[in-house]
Amino acid sequence: MKYIVIGLGYFGSKLASNLTSMGHEVIGVDNHSERLDEMKDSVTTVIKMDATNVNAVRSLPLQDADAVIVAIGEDVGSSILTASILKNLKVKRIIGRAINQIHQNILNQIGIDEVVLPLEDSAMHVASMLQFKDTLRFIELSNDHAVAEILVPAKYAGHALDTVSIGERFNLKLIGVKVAPEEGLITSIFRRNYKVDLNFDQFKPLGEKDVLVVAGKIMDIKRFTES
């Protein structure tokens, strides 16, 4: 998979190097030459760029990237402007890094639904999460097992759990369903304002923004997200 990490401060550099060590192609972007020099041997490619310049950002292989992570932390204005540019360029998956709740709320308001706060989500956690399609949280229990929060795959939206057959087809244990709030409410990667239903009706249609909380073998979780 290919990722673009914009902002190679402490969090961004750790995330970029973790993703690279996992075998992914990573493009690291920063406006500081010294950071690029430090990272040139740790990631696939480094590029010096002012990410608040729309023409410069447009030159990146945005449509080829599985996700673009805005890891800028020290300059909130640059973070928001960069995220806005990416949103306007219709990048398919944008993940923002926020330094506080206000920063997170602003990113949410401009349409960045996936936001992480490094105090709550380590670079290693984010790197693990990014390996699985539509996976919002990923907690490894061992080398083989994990718990994951997965956005309902598009092909299953509108279908009931009994037809999806998560247990029979994918050998996964459904822990619960996080039911999306009404349209218009601010959401985030943490889905704190979602209703957690541990006894979700097996015959009730799943919403396209609902989140499934599952546990099982990592290979089965991956198989489900790619089904």
Summary of the structure (lengths in Angstrom):
residues: 227
radius of gyration: 17.9
end to end distance: 17.0
largest distance: 56.6
contacts: 710
relative contact order: 0.12
helix: 34%
strand: 26%
